[in-house]
């Protein structure tokens, strides 16, 4: 009998992928109206340029360890976090946003630094307008609350993850504990953050399940910690033979058959 459920946040409970996609679409369509550029081509170019700039940044290895992706860098402030790398990120991101959009435009033949700067500030504003949640999220949490201990285990920068939660204020109260990798100092799949979660719950690994959408973080980390892993695969992603979840579901509602087995 399981006693606790650990949940990932982004693209498990919050629909972050859609929020980012819609913010890109709105920003790129604005650029298209100004320049005639193809909005889909601009999104692709900006994503590509953002990755290249981000991966060349001196604190990239830290962001990878904590679990902060390039597109979070396009709207995060990084105003919190004790590690020095967060101060580097805080100074880096305004230039990063402008450069990603300016270079994305340039890749399509549009040399306009002023527009790049404008788009670099428009995208964060558009992302902040979209705190999207999966339709099933609250129905599932309502059924779990009171029957299981609930813990939110999320990778990311402290201020950004808390901002996401503030955008959906009814979400955080469901959880007995919220652990953010940027506060802990290491991110999933590092086994120590899972051990930290177990210590907060005062439970053993066999008492818990971990639910998440990413094989390389949520599932791998849970497996390493001896926690039963539940991979939510809403989009029919192919299984990585190196990382095998204990269970696979396509909807959070399917979690109950696992917990009740």
WOCOR-V778425 format. One record per pair of residues at least 24 apart in sequence whose ideal C-beta (glycine too) atoms are under 8 Angstrom apart, sorted by the first residue. I is the first residue (numbers start at 1). GAP is how many residues later the second one is. D is the distance in Angstrom with one decimal. If there is no record, write none. Layout:
I,GAP,D ; I,GAP,D
This chain:
2,146,6.8 ; 2,205,6.2 ; 2,206,6.4 ; 2,207,5.6 ; 2,226,7.7 ; 2,257,5.6 ; 3,145,6.4 ; 3,146,6.1 ; 3,198,7.9 ; 3,200,5.7 ; 3,204,4.3 ; 3,205,7.0 ; 4,144,5.6 ; 4,145,3.9 ; 4,146,7.1 ; 4,147,6.4 ; 4,197,5.1 ; 4,199,5.5 ; 4,203,6.1 ; 4,204,4.5 ; 4,205,7.7 ; 5,139,6.0 ; 5,143,5.1 ; 5,144,7.6 ; 5,145,5.7 ; 5,146,7.5 ; 5,203,7.1 ; 5,204,5.6 ; 5,206,6.3 ; 5,250,7.5 ; 5,254,7.4 ; 6,145,4.8 ; 6,146,7.8 ; 6,147,5.1 ; 6,188,7.9 ; 6,191,5.9 ; 6,202,5.9 ; 6,203,7.0 ; 6,204,4.4 ; 6,205,6.9 ; 6,216,7.6 ; 6,221,7.1 ; 7,143,7.0 ; 7,144,7.3 ; 7,145,5.5 ; 7,146,7.0 ; 7,168,7.8 ; 7,203,8.0 ; 7,204,5.2 ; 7,205,7.3 ; 8,145,6.5 ; 8,146,6.4 ; 8,180,7.8 ; 8,202,7.7 ; 8,203,6.6 ; 8,204,3.4 ; 8,205,6.3 ; 8,206,7.1 ; 8,209,7.7 ; 8,210,4.9 ; 9,143,5.9 ; 9,145,3.9 ; 9,147,7.9 ; 9,152,6.7 ; 9,155,6.9 ; 9,156,7.7 ; 10,144,6.8 ; 10,145,7.9 ; 10,146,7.5 ; 10,154,7.5 ; 10,203,7.8 ; 11,202,4.6 ; 11,203,7.7 ; 12,199,6.2 ; 12,200,5.3 ; 12,201,5.0 ; 12,206,7.6 ; 12,220,5.9 ; 12,240,8.0 ; 13,120,6.8 ; 13,121,6.7 ; 13,124,4.9 ; 13,128,7.9 ; 13,139,7.9 ; 13,158,6.8 ; 14,117,7.2 ; 14,118,6.7 ; 14,119,5.8 ; 14,120,7.6 ; 14,123,7.8 ; 14,150,6.1 ; 14,154,6.8 ; 14,157,7.7 ; 15,117,4.2 ; 15,118,6.3 ; 15,119,5.4 ; 16,116,7.7 ; 16,148,7.5 ; 18,112,7.7 ; 18,114,5.4 ; 19,108,6.1 ; 19,111,4.1 ; 19,112,7.1 ; 19,113,4.9 ; 20,51,5.4 ; 20,107,6.4 ; 22,104,7.4 ; 22,108,5.5 ; 22,110,8.0 ; 23,52,7.6 ; 23,100,5.7 ; 23,103,4.0 ; 23,104,4.0 ; 23,106,7.8 ; 23,107,6.2 ; 24,99,7.1 ; 26,96,8.0 ; 26,100,4.9 ; 27,92,5.6 ; 27,95,5.0 ; 27,96,4.7 ; 27,99,5.7 ; 30,89,7.3 ; 30,92,6.5 ; 31,74,7.1 ; 31,84,6.8 ; 31,88,5.8 ; 34,81,6.4 ; 35,70,7.4 ; 35,75,5.1 ; 35,77,7.2 ; 35,80,7.2 ; 37,68,7.0 ; 37,71,5.2 ; 37,73,5.8 ; 38,70,7.4 ; 41,67,5.9 ; 42,62,5.8 ; 42,63,7.0 ; 42,66,6.2 ; 45,58,7.8 ; 45,59,4.0 ; 45,60,7.7 ; 45,62,4.3 ; 45,63,5.9 ; 46,54,5.5 ; 46,55,5.7 ; 46,57,7.9 ; 46,58,3.4 ; 47,24,7.2 ; 48,56,7.6 ; 48,59,7.6 ; 49,50,7.5 ; 49,51,5.1 ; 49,54,4.1 ; 49,55,5.0 ; 49,58,6.7 ; 50,24,6.1 ; 50,46,7.6 ; 50,50,4.0 ; 50,54,7.8 ; 53,43,5.9 ; 53,46,5.7 ; 53,47,5.9 ; 53,50,7.5 ; 54,42,7.0 ; 57,35,6.0 ; 57,39,7.5 ; 58,30,6.8 ; 59,26,4.2 ; 59,29,4.7 ; 59,30,5.9 ; 59,33,7.4 ; 63,26,7.2 ; 65,121,6.2 ; 65,122,5.9 ; 65,125,7.5 ; 66,89,6.4 ; 66,90,7.0 ; 66,91,7.2 ; 66,115,4.9 ; 66,116,5.2 ; 66,120,7.4 ; 66,121,4.6 ; 67,88,2.6 ; 67,89,6.1 ; 67,114,5.3 ; 67,120,3.7 ; 67,121,6.3 ; 67,150,6.2 ; 68,87,7.3 ; 68,88,5.8 ; 68,89,5.7 ; 68,92,7.8 ; 68,114,7.5 ; 72,84,6.7 ; 72,85,7.3 ; 72,88,6.1 ; 73,24,7.9 ; 74,26,6.4 ; 74,46,7.8 ; 74,49,5.7 ; 74,50,6.9 ; 74,53,7.8 ; 75,48,6.3 ; 75,49,3.7 ; 75,52,4.5 ; 75,53,7.0 ; 75,85,8.0 ; 76,81,5.6 ; 76,83,7.4 ; 76,84,4.3 ; 77,82,6.0 ; 77,83,7.4 ; 78,79,5.4 ; 78,81,6.8 ; 78,82,7.4 ; 79,80,5.1 ; 80,77,7.1 ; 80,78,4.3 ; 80,79,4.0 ; 80,82,7.9 ; 80,102,7.6 ; 81,76,5.9 ; 81,77,5.2 ; 81,78,7.4 ; 81,101,4.8 ; 81,102,7.2 ; 82,101,7.9 ; 83,99,7.7 ; 83,102,7.0 ; 86,71,6.7 ; 86,96,7.1 ; 89,68,7.5 ; 94,26,7.9 ; 97,24,7.1 ; 97,26,7.1 ; 97,27,7.2 ; 128,35,7.8 ; 128,39,7.4 ; 131,33,6.7 ; 131,36,2.9 ; 131,37,5.0 ; 133,35,5.5 ; 133,38,7.2 ; 134,118,7.2 ; 136,115,6.3 ; 136,116,5.0 ; 136,117,5.8 ; 137,34,7.6 ; 137,115,6.9 ; 138,32,7.1 ; 138,33,8.0 ; 139,114,7.6 ; 140,112,4.4 ; 140,113,6.3 ; 140,115,6.6 ; 141,30,7.9 ; 141,33,4.6 ; 143,113,7.0 ; 144,30,7.9 ; 145,29,5.5 ; 148,111,7.4 ; 149,27,5.2 ; 149,52,5.4 ; 149,54,7.1 ; 150,24,5.7 ; 150,25,4.9 ; 150,26,5.7 ; 151,24,6.2 ; 151,25,6.2 ; 151,26,4.6 ; 151,27,7.5 ; 151,28,6.8 ; 151,46,5.5 ; 151,49,6.6 ; 151,50,6.0 ; 152,25,7.2 ; 152,26,4.5 ; 152,27,6.9 ; 153,26,5.1 ; 153,35,6.9 ; 153,40,6.9 ; 153,41,7.5 ; 153,44,5.4 ; 153,57,7.2 ; 154,24,7.5 ; 154,25,7.2 ; 154,26,5.6 ; 154,27,6.9 ; 155,25,7.9 ; 155,26,4.4 ; 155,32,4.2 ; 155,33,5.5 ; 155,62,6.2 ; 156,24,6.2 ; 156,25,6.3 ; 156,26,6.0 ; 156,31,7.9 ; 157,25,4.6 ; 158,24,4.6 ; 158,25,5.0 ; 176,24,8.0 ; 176,25,7.4 ; 177,24,6.9 ; 187,30,7.1 ; 188,24,7.8 ; 188,26,7.9 ; 188,29,3.9 ; 188,30,5.9 ; 188,32,7.8 ; 188,33,4.2 ; 189,27,6.6 ; 189,28,5.1 ; 189,29,7.7 ; 189,31,4.1 ; 189,32,3.3 ; 189,35,6.4 ; 190,31,6.7 ; 191,30,6.5 ; 191,33,4.6 ; 191,34,5.1 ; 193,28,7.1 ; 194,27,5.4 ; 194,28,6.4 ; 194,30,7.3 ; 194,31,3.6 ; 194,33,6.3 ; 195,30,6.3 ; 198,27,7.3 ; 198,29,7.8 ; 209,37,7.7 ; 209,38,7.9 ; 209,46,7.9 ; 209,49,6.9 ; 209,50,7.1 ; 211,41,7.4 ; 211,44,6.4 ; 215,24,7.7 ; 215,25,5.1 ; 215,28,4.4 ; 215,30,7.2 ; 216,24,7.6 ; 216,27,6.7 ; 219,24,5.5 ; 219,26,4.8 ; 230,25,6.4 ; 230,28,6.3
